[in-house]
Amino acid sequence: MTRDELLACLQSIEWSDIEFKEASWAVPKDALSTVSAFANTAGGHLVFGVKQANGLFAVTGVTDADKVQNDFLGQVRDVNKVSIRLPINGTVHQLPEGTVLAFYIPEATRQQKPVYLDGNPKKAHVRRGGRDDTCTGDELLRFIRDASNTRYDAEPLDVDTSRCFDEATVRWYRTRFAASNPGRDIAADDTAFLRNWGFLVEQGGVLRPTRAAILVLGSGEYVRQVLPRMAVDVQLYRNASADYDSAVRWADRITVEDNLIRAWQSIVEFYFRHSERPFGVDAATMRRDDDPPDYISFREATINLLIHQDFGDTSRVPVIRFFRDQTEFFNPGDAFASREQLLDPGDKEVRNPSIVNAFRRIGLSDQGGTGVRAIFDGWRKLGYLPPEIENHKAEKSFRLRLRKEKLITEAQVLAQASLGAHLSAQEADVFAYLTRKGQIDVTDVKALTGLSGAEARQLVQRLAVQALLVAQDAGGNLFGLAEHLRSRFLTNATDSPIENQNVAVGSSDGQRTEQATDQVGLDAGELDRSLDRLSDVQRTLIGFADVPRSMAELMAYAGFSHRPHFVTTHIEPLLAGGVLRLTLPEKPRSPKQRYVLTEAGVKLKLLHDQAACPTEEDNGH
């Protein structure tokens, strides 16, 4: 932690990744509880020499910094006190108020968790907000399952192999396998096939099905013995997600207590049943012929939920909730990879490798290791905000939200046009996100663009050169909207995007009071014509000016006869806002003068055309 980062944290609030303790003379008794909590969750900074009072932080200083630091490092490296040795080092900061010690506690590996104290696993902690909570019994079991070298889904089960499989599911699976792997299904019968592909394993001279075999291909009776809860709960609501609470009743619902193949088939049938525009589906593959982007994202998110859940967790159920404005996926069991790693290519460590391989073998997950990237890619093609991921290390849960909210809106296009900057499509997406959120990190850029980490950093640098953003941390990972743009694009009170403001930029009351003029082109650049929204008339003009039009043609199309008022109220703002341009800018009064859309104007026209004629994807659930 750098000095600047420390000073910034002191002005903030104590949260999940930082803990302040006074520690004036000695290591606090509860310091190791914080070490355990950070190691079991997502890591964090433990800071000595800061006192908290009434929600504020004051530097009090550590009196004997060397002694306190050595005592603390000695404790965390004592395996009788902390179950593993973590690579912890301290940083000393000399502030005017006193000496501050900052220690970074890294997250432990999957195999090292739970990290506990005093040789007692019941003294394991997790970080929740600004608290260090002792793990419950269920939480301990989740850590232990995930840490095991023998993966839970690969364990052989002592059940009757002649009855435990669902024949129809096995037949369907073999058909899919043969189609995906021509010439590789050479087994004489189902037993040989299941043995060849690891669903049956030999134990003590007897063939046993693995837990994965029952979960993927088992009959309902045996699935319910192995998984005494629903495999998935799918709910459809007619309202927006913000209106949801436990009292709101679903409009339709299915609950599946069967194998994962049948669960997948039931979910897809439910999805297509509620599509506003039904389309043909291949009964064998359960796939739509043209695979539109919304279905690709939905398919990958659903498969992700089915194959990566914690099947040993019987207290929580995977849930898919369809709302008017988003689809939400909840899974018991966190992802072992970080959000940034999930967006990178290549295979990741997974909780249920046998189940994952069973699905990949038949092509249900199109690209091994890139399911999350496929979700993001599909959603990006629709022009929506990136999917939201909550990988909760303390709860050991995973949430994914596919929000049906367009990234590039009318206000965003107008804002970018007013800057006069020439941005690529990817740069425009990043800037649009910045004007919504105020800041962005490299992982956000990857999510928005699909670029690699190196390419994302290059894009950020290009925006920095254009003075559109600035670095906000020493590591060059977090960036904020440039200071000279914040007051323009973000409100002071709420830091919310300009789209939420009701007053036109550059005007105190939202009304334009300039005198009417017909000198279009001469004076427009001198007037404050910044646009943060279009009038209905201006939207009409944009739909008409995709080819050069005369002033008379524009007036007639919009239904106006008073030229000065029409020019001042509607044309000049479009010119100054970068939406319209003159075909003869050097001759503004020429009788041959015409008006046509700029590049920004074309983008606005496309947005309006899409709004008027929503795509099949926009008319989904």
Secondary structure as UniProt FT lines:
FT   HELIX           3..10
FT   TURN            16..17
FT   STRAND          18..21
FT   TURN            29..30
FT   HELIX           31..40
FT   TURN            41..42
FT   STRAND          44..48
FT   STRAND          50..53
FT   TURN            54..55
FT   STRAND          56..59
FT   TURN            63..64
FT   HELIX           65..76
FT   TURN            79..81
FT   STRAND          90..95
FT   TURN            96..97
FT   STRAND          98..105
FT   HELIX           110..112
FT   STRAND          116..117
FT   TURN            118..119
FT   STRAND          120..128
FT   TURN            129..130
FT   STRAND          131..134
FT   HELIX           137..147
FT   HELIX           152..154
FT   TURN            161..163
FT   HELIX           167..180
FT   TURN            182..183
FT   HELIX           190..196
FT   TURN            197..198
FT   STRAND          200..203
FT   TURN            204..205
FT   STRAND          206..210
FT   HELIX           211..217
FT   HELIX           220..226
FT   STRAND          232..236
FT   HELIX           241..243
FT   TURN            246..247
FT   STRAND          252..256
FT   HELIX           260..273
FT   STRAND          281..282
FT   TURN            283..286
FT   STRAND          287..288
FT   TURN            289..290
FT   HELIX           293..308
FT   TURN            311..312
FT   STRAND          319..322
FT   STRAND          326..332
FT   HELIX           339..342
FT   HELIX           353..361
FT   TURN            362..363
FT   TURN            368..369
FT   HELIX           371..381
FT   TURN            382..383
FT   STRAND          388..392
FT   TURN            393..396
FT   STRAND          397..403
FT   HELIX           410..419
FT   HELIX           425..437
FT   STRAND          439..441
FT   HELIX           442..449
FT   HELIX           453..465
FT   TURN            466..467
FT   STRAND          469..471
FT   TURN            474..475
FT   STRAND          478..481
FT   HELIX           483..489
FT   TURN            492..494
FT   HELIX           498..500
FT   TURN            505..506
FT   TURN            520..522
FT   HELIX           524..526
FT   HELIX           536..544
FT   TURN            545..546
FT   HELIX           551..558
FT   HELIX           563..566
FT   HELIX           567..571
FT   HELIX           572..576
FT   TURN            577..578
FT   STRAND          580..582
FT   TURN            585..586
FT   TURN            588..589
FT   TURN            591..592
FT   STRAND          595..597
FT   HELIX           599..612
FT   TURN            616..619
//
